Amino acid sequence: MATRIDDDNGMFEDCTVCGRETAHDVCIRLLTESTKTENAEFSREPYRVSTCRACGAEETLRMNNA
């Protein structure tokens, strides 16, 4: 994943849907991985979420592969 930062437009990354380098909004989300309701709060993991500003495609990447 190649990332380029432009001071005016934010982060540019390759979009698998658009097939070109486009501006993206990037954030970190905590997602619950457990399907069980009991102790679900202990199964949250950080994910990097990148959303293409051109087409709206969203890509998530788990940050902790432990």
C-alpha positions in Angstrom: 0.0 0.0 0.0 1.7 3.2 -1.2 0.7 6.4 0.6 1.5 10.0 -0.5 0.6 13.0 1.7 -0.4 16.3 0.0 -0.7 19.3 2.3 -3.8 20.6 0.5 -5.7 17.4 -0.2 -4.7 14.9 2.6 -3.6 11.3 1.9 -3.4 9.8 -1.5 -3.4 6.0 -1.8 -4.0 3.4 -4.6 -7.7 2.6 -4.8 -8.4 -1.0 -5.8 -11.9 0.0 -7.0 -10.9 3.1 -9.0 -7.7 1.6 -10.2 -5.7 4.8 -9.6 -4.2 6.9 -6.9 -6.9 9.0 -5.2 -7.4 11.1 -2.1 -8.5 9.0 1.0 -9.9 9.7 4.4 -8.0 7.6 7.0 -8.9 6.8 10.6 -8.5 4.1 13.2 -11.5 2.2 14.5 -11.9 -0.3 17.3 -13.9 -3.3 16.0 -15.3 -6.1 18.0 -14.3 -9.4 16.6 -16.2 -11.8 18.9 -19.7 -12.9 17.9 -20.5 -13.8 21.5 -22.1 -11.1 23.6 -20.4 -12.3 26.8 -17.0 -10.6 27.2 -17.3 -9.0 23.7 -15.7 -5.8 25.1 -12.4 -7.7 25.5 -12.2 -8.8 21.8 -11.8 -5.3 20.3 -8.9 -4.7 18.0 -7.7 -1.5 16.2 -8.3 -1.4 12.4 -7.0 1.2 9.9 -9.9 2.3 7.8 -9.2 4.0 4.5 -12.1 5.5 2.5 -11.7 6.7 -1.1 -13.0 10.2 -1.7 -13.6 9.5 -5.4 -15.7 6.4 -5.2 -16.4 5.8 -1.5 -14.8 2.3 -1.4 -13.7 1.4 2.1 -10.7 -0.8 3.0 -10.0 -2.1 6.5 -6.7 -3.5 7.8 -6.2 -5.1 11.2 -3.4 -3.3 13.0 -2.5 -5.9 15.6 -1.8 -9.4 14.1 -1.1 -11.0 17.5 
